[in-house]
Amino acid sequence: MAPQSTALATTASSPLDSQQTLRATTALLKKLQSEEVSKKDTAEKSDLLADADEDEVADSIPVWLVLSTKKHIIDKQRLKPGKIVLPNPYLDANDETLRICLITADPQRKYKDLIADESFPLELGKRVSRVVGITKLKAKYKSFEARRQLFDEYDVFLADDRIITYLPTVLGKVFYKSGSKRPIPVTLEGKRQSIDEKGNKRRKLAEGGSKVTKSDVKPSDIAQQIERTLSSTLVHLAPSTTTAVKVGTQSMEPKQLQENIEHVTNSLVEKYVPQKWQNVRSVHIKGPNTVALPIWMTTELWEDEKDVLDEPLPVKQSKKRKRGGLADVIEVPGPDGVMRKLEKPGSDKKSKTDDAETIEAKAAEKEEKAARKQALKDQKDAAKKAVNGAAKTEEKKSTRKTRMKAADLI
């Protein structure tokens, strides 16, 4: 099964081959199903200490789309994921057994009343089993056991997009260790007003206009946002050349999975990738523990012809630093005042031959040192003699005084 390969020109059309995509999805689903059957046949007694959430049901095994680009899509990581509505959602919004927990900003009573309102769809209201505010979530679910219990009680967790970045520190690794039940952001605010009270188009604040105003949120708006979120997949962008998006599960049909893959790929390229298809390198699909099956690959590894150099860059040769960090030859003033080059004391490398001028300079330096030493020695000897002579004179004087005192006593 060879992947489709194309040398792209700048075009907005999708180069994906539907037949190639369908063959890849069929092969991947067969592989996932065969792995599940083999696990059941060779399954031993389950470990009672194992985490229940780690044993995924066959229907929940995800299928991932892996999009590789030639350059980074963004420069900084985005904490809020994007959304792409799927033609065949892997979450069934009409499933009566689906239990939804909605995490809201404060005050939580406001959103409880909106969901309990008569205008809110009755069937969807039954699936939203609980509404909890961020403050109550922090206070009530501090312990690991409490978070674990909350994790097991509900199938889907929706969170107000204004507080989605605070939840990793509040919920911890119980929710974020695996991606099966991470909170999904949903908009619970009113719509932005693009027209002012007079019916004129609102101007930006930088242009002398007013701040953005939002209308009061209605129960129908929340219901629409929840239904749209349940039928969407999340796009987590990071400063990387690889982006993985969940496009379905093992329980889906190959045709449904193919439609999701093509729709998500085209939406990713059009909405998030700079330079569109010119910046795309490859498209693959894979399961959690399978190899990546190629769907499309480009033959051009660069985005623009300017990125390709006609000649290779010159390689800079690294200069090895000599042992000791300094040169082996130093300059010193000679006896005649002329600077002379001498070998550094203690150097490992010595010149094999010395010229007559260097030898003469060394001999003169030795004679100068010997003369200085002899002069210093003579000065020391003279000082000692002077000290000894003074001491003898004082001793003679004291002897005379002692003798005179003894004579007087006699």
C-alpha positions as CSV (number, residue, x, y, z in Angstrom):
1,M,0.0,0.0,0.0
2,A,2.1,2.9,-1.3
3,P,1.2,6.4,-0.1
4,Q,0.0,9.1,-2.5
5,S,3.0,11.4,-3.3
6,T,2.7,14.7,-5.1
7,A,5.1,17.5,-5.9
8,L,2.9,20.5,-4.9
9,A,2.4,23.8,-6.6
10,T,0.7,26.6,-4.7
11,T,-3.0,25.4,-4.8
12,A,-5.9,25.5,-2.5
13,S,-7.3,22.1,-3.6
14,S,-6.8,19.0,-1.4
15,P,-4.3,16.4,-2.9
16,L,-5.7,13.5,-0.7
17,D,-6.8,10.4,-2.6
18,S,-10.1,9.0,-1.3
19,Q,-9.2,5.5,-2.3
20,Q,-5.9,5.6,-0.6
21,T,-7.5,6.9,2.6
22,L,-10.2,4.2,2.5
23,R,-7.6,1.5,2.1
24,A,-5.5,2.8,5.0
25,T,-8.6,3.1,7.3
26,T,-9.7,-0.4,6.5
27,A,-6.3,-1.9,7.2
28,L,-6.0,0.0,10.5
29,L,-9.4,-1.0,11.7
30,K,-8.7,-4.7,10.9
31,K,-5.4,-4.4,12.8
32,L,-7.1,-2.9,15.9
33,Q,-9.9,-5.6,15.8
34,S,-7.4,-8.4,15.5
35,E,-5.3,-7.1,18.4
36,E,-8.5,-6.9,20.5
37,V,-9.4,-10.5,19.7
38,S,-5.9,-11.7,20.5
39,K,-6.0,-9.9,23.8
40,K,-9.3,-11.6,24.7
41,D,-8.1,-15.0,23.7
42,T,-4.8,-14.8,25.6
43,A,-6.1,-12.8,28.6
44,E,-5.1,-14.0,32.0
45,K,-6.6,-13.2,35.3
46,S,-6.9,-9.4,35.7
47,D,-4.8,-7.6,38.3
48,L,-7.0,-6.3,41.1
49,L,-4.6,-3.4,41.7
50,A,-4.7,-2.2,38.1
51,D,-6.5,1.1,37.4
52,A,-9.9,0.6,35.9
53,D,-9.5,3.5,33.5
54,E,-6.5,1.9,31.9
55,D,-8.5,-1.0,30.6
56,E,-10.1,0.6,27.7
57,V,-13.2,-0.8,26.1
58,A,-12.9,-1.9,22.5
59,D,-15.3,0.8,21.3
60,S,-13.2,3.6,23.0
61,I,-9.8,2.8,21.3
62,P,-9.0,6.0,19.4
63,V,-7.8,6.5,15.9
64,W,-5.4,9.4,15.4
65,L,-4.6,11.6,12.5
66,V,-0.9,12.7,12.4
67,L,-0.1,15.8,10.3
68,S,3.6,16.6,9.7
69,T,4.6,20.0,8.4
70,K,7.9,21.4,7.0
71,K,8.0,24.3,9.5
72,H,6.4,24.9,12.9
73,I,2.8,25.9,12.8
74,I,3.0,28.2,15.8
75,D,5.8,29.6,18.0
76,K,4.2,29.3,21.4
77,Q,2.1,26.5,22.9
78,R,-1.6,27.2,23.1
79,L,-3.4,26.1,26.3
80,K,-6.9,26.4,24.7
81,P,-7.5,23.8,22.0
82,G,-9.3,24.5,18.8
83,K,-12.3,22.6,17.6
84,I,-13.3,21.0,14.3
85,V,-16.8,19.7,13.8
86,L,-16.8,16.1,12.6
87,P,-19.2,14.8,9.9
88,N,-19.4,11.5,11.9
89,P,-18.8,12.3,15.6
90,Y,-17.4,9.6,17.8
91,L,-19.4,10.9,20.8
92,D,-23.1,10.1,20.4
93,A,-25.0,13.2,21.6
94,N,-28.3,11.3,21.4
95,D,-27.1,8.5,23.7
96,E,-29.4,8.4,26.7
97,T,-26.8,6.7,28.9
98,L,-24.3,9.5,28.3
99,R,-23.5,11.3,31.6
100,I,-22.1,14.8,31.3
101,C,-20.5,16.9,34.1
102,L,-20.3,20.6,33.4
103,I,-17.7,22.7,35.1
104,T,-18.5,26.4,35.1
105,A,-17.1,29.7,36.3
106,D,-18.6,31.3,39.4
107,P,-21.5,31.6,40.2
108,Q,-22.6,28.1,39.4
109,R,-26.2,28.8,40.4
110,K,-26.6,31.0,37.2
111,Y,-25.8,28.0,34.9
112,K,-27.8,25.5,36.9
113,D,-30.9,27.8,36.4
114,L,-30.2,28.1,32.7
115,I,-30.0,24.3,32.2
116,A,-33.1,23.8,34.4
117,D,-35.0,26.4,32.3
118,E,-38.0,25.3,30.3
119,S,-36.4,26.5,27.0
120,F,-33.4,24.2,27.5
121,P,-33.8,20.9,25.5
122,L,-35.2,18.3,27.8
123,E,-33.2,15.3,26.4
124,L,-29.9,17.2,26.6
125,G,-30.8,18.5,30.1
126,K,-31.1,14.9,31.3
127,R,-27.6,14.0,30.1
128,V,-26.1,17.0,31.9
129,S,-26.1,15.2,35.2
130,R,-24.2,17.7,37.2
131,V,-23.1,21.4,37.2
132,V,-20.2,22.4,39.5
133,G,-18.4,25.7,39.8
134,I,-14.7,26.1,40.0
135,T,-14.7,27.3,43.6
136,K,-16.7,24.3,44.8
137,L,-14.6,22.0,42.7
138,K,-11.4,23.2,44.5
139,A,-13.0,22.9,47.9
140,K,-14.8,19.6,47.6
141,Y,-12.3,17.6,45.5
142,K,-8.9,18.1,47.1
143,S,-8.1,14.5,47.8
144,F,-7.1,11.9,45.3
145,E,-10.0,9.6,46.2
146,A,-12.6,12.3,45.7
147,R,-11.2,13.2,42.3
148,R,-11.1,9.5,41.4
149,Q,-14.7,9.1,42.3
150,L,-15.7,12.1,40.2
151,F,-13.7,10.7,37.3
152,D,-15.6,7.4,37.4
153,E,-19.1,8.9,37.8
154,Y,-19.3,10.7,34.4
155,D,-18.5,9.9,30.8
156,V,-17.7,13.4,29.5
157,F,-16.5,16.5,31.3
158,L,-17.2,19.9,29.7
159,A,-15.6,23.1,31.1
160,D,-16.1,26.8,30.6
161,D,-13.4,28.0,28.3
162,R,-12.6,30.9,30.6
163,I,-11.3,28.5,33.3
164,I,-10.0,25.6,31.2
165,T,-6.4,26.6,31.8
166,Y,-6.8,26.4,35.6
167,L,-8.1,22.8,35.6
168,P,-4.8,20.9,35.3
169,T,-3.8,22.1,38.8
170,V,-7.2,21.6,40.2
171,L,-8.0,18.1,38.9
172,G,-4.4,16.7,38.7
173,K,-3.1,13.6,37.0
174,V,-6.4,11.6,37.6
175,F,-7.9,13.5,34.7
176,Y,-4.8,14.4,32.6
177,K,-2.8,11.2,32.8
178,S,-4.8,9.8,29.9
179,G,-6.7,11.8,27.3
180,S,-10.0,9.8,27.5
181,K,-11.8,12.2,29.9
182,R,-9.9,15.5,29.8
183,P,-12.3,18.4,30.2
184,I,-13.4,19.8,26.9
185,P,-13.8,23.6,26.6
186,V,-17.2,25.0,25.8
187,T,-18.3,28.6,25.5
188,L,-20.8,29.6,28.1
189,E,-20.8,33.4,27.4
190,G,-23.3,35.5,25.4
191,K,-22.7,36.5,21.9
192,R,-20.5,39.5,21.1
193,Q,-22.5,42.6,20.0
194,S,-21.1,43.9,16.7
195,I,-23.7,46.6,16.3
196,D,-24.3,49.4,18.9
197,E,-27.6,50.7,20.1
198,K,-27.9,53.1,17.2
199,G,-27.6,50.3,14.7
200,N,-24.1,51.3,13.6
201,K,-21.2,48.8,13.3
202,R,-19.1,48.9,16.4
203,R,-15.6,50.4,16.1
204,K,-12.5,49.0,17.7
205,L,-11.3,50.5,20.9
206,A,-8.0,51.6,19.2
207,E,-10.1,53.5,16.6
208,G,-12.0,55.5,19.3
209,G,-14.8,53.0,19.8
210,S,-16.1,51.3,22.9
211,K,-15.2,48.0,24.6
212,V,-16.7,44.8,23.4
213,T,-20.1,44.1,24.9
214,K,-21.8,40.7,25.1
215,S,-25.4,39.8,25.4
216,D,-26.8,37.8,28.2
217,V,-26.4,34.1,27.6
218,K,-29.5,32.1,26.9
219,P,-30.4,28.5,27.5
220,S,-30.6,27.9,23.8
221,D,-27.1,29.2,23.3
222,I,-25.6,26.9,26.0
223,A,-27.5,23.9,24.5
224,Q,-26.1,24.8,21.0
225,Q,-22.6,25.0,22.3
226,I,-22.8,21.7,24.2
227,E,-24.2,19.9,21.1
228,R,-21.5,21.4,18.9
229,T,-18.7,20.5,21.3
230,L,-19.9,16.8,21.6
231,S,-19.7,16.5,17.8
232,S,-16.3,18.1,17.5
233,T,-12.7,17.0,17.9
234,L,-10.0,19.0,19.6
235,V,-6.8,20.4,18.1
236,H,-3.9,20.9,20.5
237,L,-1.3,23.1,18.9
238,A,2.4,23.2,20.0
239,P,5.6,24.6,18.6
240,S,6.3,21.5,16.6
241,T,6.1,20.0,13.1
242,T,3.8,17.2,14.2
243,T,0.1,17.6,15.2
244,A,-2.1,14.7,16.3
245,V,-5.9,14.9,16.2
246,K,-8.4,12.2,17.3
247,V,-10.6,11.5,14.3
248,G,-12.6,8.4,15.4
249,T,-12.7,5.1,17.3
250,Q,-12.4,1.5,16.5
251,S,-16.1,0.9,16.5
252,M,-16.7,3.2,13.4
253,E,-17.0,2.0,9.8
254,P,-14.1,2.6,7.4
255,K,-16.2,4.9,5.3
256,Q,-17.1,7.1,8.3
257,L,-13.5,7.2,9.4
258,Q,-12.4,8.1,5.9
259,E,-14.8,11.1,5.8
260,N,-13.6,12.3,9.2
261,I,-10.0,12.0,8.1
262,E,-10.4,14.0,4.9
263,H,-12.5,16.7,6.6
264,V,-10.2,17.1,9.6
265,T,-7.1,17.2,7.3
266,N,-8.5,19.9,5.1
267,S,-9.8,21.9,8.0
268,L,-6.4,21.7,9.7
269,V,-4.5,22.9,6.7
270,E,-6.9,25.7,5.8
271,K,-7.3,27.0,9.4
272,Y,-4.0,26.4,11.2
273,V,-1.2,25.7,8.8
274,P,0.7,28.7,7.3
275,Q,1.2,28.5,3.5
276,K,-1.5,25.8,3.4
277,W,-0.6,22.6,1.6
278,Q,2.8,24.0,0.5
279,N,3.9,23.6,4.2
280,V,2.5,20.0,4.6
281,R,5.0,17.2,4.6
282,S,2.9,14.1,5.3
283,V,-0.4,12.7,6.6
284,H,-0.6,9.5,8.6
285,I,-3.2,7.6,10.7
286,K,-2.4,5.3,13.6
287,G,-3.8,3.6,16.7
288,P,-2.5,3.8,20.2
289,N,0.0,0.9,19.7
290,T,0.2,0.6,15.9
291,V,2.6,1.9,13.3
292,A,1.6,5.0,11.4
293,L,0.0,4.2,8.0
294,P,0.8,6.8,5.4
295,I,-2.0,8.5,3.4
296,W,-0.1,11.3,1.6
297,M,3.5,12.4,1.4
298,T,5.2,15.2,-0.5
299,T,8.3,14.9,-2.6
300,E,9.5,18.4,-1.7
301,L,11.1,18.7,1.7
302,W,11.2,22.5,1.7
303,E,8.5,25.1,1.7
304,D,10.1,27.7,-0.6
305,E,12.9,27.6,-3.1
306,K,14.7,30.3,-1.0
307,D,15.2,27.7,1.7
308,V,17.4,25.6,-0.5
309,L,21.1,26.7,-0.8
310,D,22.9,26.3,-4.1
311,E,26.2,25.7,-2.3
312,P,26.8,24.2,1.1
313,L,27.8,26.5,3.9
314,P,31.6,26.5,4.7
315,V,32.4,24.3,7.7
316,K,34.2,26.2,10.4
317,Q,37.2,24.4,11.7
318,S,37.4,24.4,15.5
319,K,40.6,25.8,16.8
320,K,42.1,23.6,19.5
321,R,43.3,25.5,22.5
322,K,46.9,24.9,23.5
323,R,47.6,23.4,26.8
324,G,48.1,26.1,29.4
325,G,45.9,28.5,27.5
326,L,48.8,30.8,26.5
327,A,51.5,30.8,23.8
328,D,54.8,29.0,24.4
329,V,56.9,32.1,23.5
330,I,56.8,35.3,25.4
331,E,58.4,38.7,24.9
332,V,60.6,40.2,27.7
333,P,62.9,43.3,27.7
334,G,66.6,42.5,27.4
335,P,69.6,44.2,29.1
336,D,69.9,46.7,26.3
337,G,66.2,47.6,26.5
338,V,65.2,45.7,23.3
339,M,62.3,43.3,23.5
340,R,63.4,39.8,23.0
341,K,61.4,36.6,22.5
342,L,62.0,33.9,25.0
343,E,60.5,30.5,25.6
344,K,57.8,30.4,28.2
345,P,59.0,28.9,31.5
346,G,57.5,25.5,32.1
347,S,56.4,25.1,28.5
348,D,56.1,21.5,27.3
349,K,57.3,22.4,23.8
350,K,60.9,23.8,23.6
351,S,62.7,24.9,20.5
352,K,65.4,22.5,19.4
353,T,67.8,25.2,18.1
354,D,68.4,28.6,19.7
355,D,70.1,31.3,17.8
356,A,73.2,33.1,19.0
357,E,71.2,36.2,20.0
358,T,68.9,34.2,22.3
359,I,71.9,32.5,23.9
360,E,73.6,35.8,24.5
361,A,70.5,37.3,26.0
362,K,70.1,34.3,28.3
363,A,73.7,34.6,29.5
364,A,73.4,38.4,30.0
365,E,70.2,37.8,32.1
366,K,72.0,35.2,34.2
367,E,75.0,37.5,34.8
368,E,72.6,40.3,35.8
369,K,70.8,38.1,38.2
370,A,74.1,36.9,39.7
371,A,75.2,40.6,40.1
372,R,72.0,41.5,41.8
373,K,72.3,38.6,44.2
374,Q,75.9,39.4,45.0
375,A,75.1,43.1,45.7
376,L,72.2,42.1,47.9
377,K,74.5,39.7,49.8
378,D,77.1,42.5,50.3
379,Q,74.5,44.8,51.7
380,K,73.3,42.2,54.1
381,D,77.0,41.5,55.3
382,A,77.6,45.2,55.8
383,A,74.4,45.6,57.8
384,K,75.4,42.7,60.0
385,K,78.9,44.2,60.6
386,A,77.4,47.5,61.5
387,V,75.0,45.9,64.0
388,N,77.7,43.8,65.6
389,G,80.1,46.8,65.9
390,A,77.4,48.9,67.7
391,A,76.7,46.0,70.0
392,K,80.4,45.6,71.0
393,T,80.7,49.4,71.7
394,E,77.7,49.3,74.0
395,E,79.1,46.3,75.7
396,K,82.5,48.0,76.3
397,K,80.7,51.1,77.7
398,S,78.6,49.0,80.1
399,T,81.8,47.1,81.3
400,R,83.5,50.4,82.0
401,K,80.5,51.7,84.1
402,T,80.5,48.5,86.1
403,R,84.2,48.7,86.8
404,M,83.9,52.3,87.9
405,K,81.0,51.5,90.3
406,A,83.1,48.6,91.8
407,A,86.1,50.9,92.4
408,D,84.0,53.5,94.1
409,L,82.6,50.8,96.5
410,I,86.1,49.7,97.4
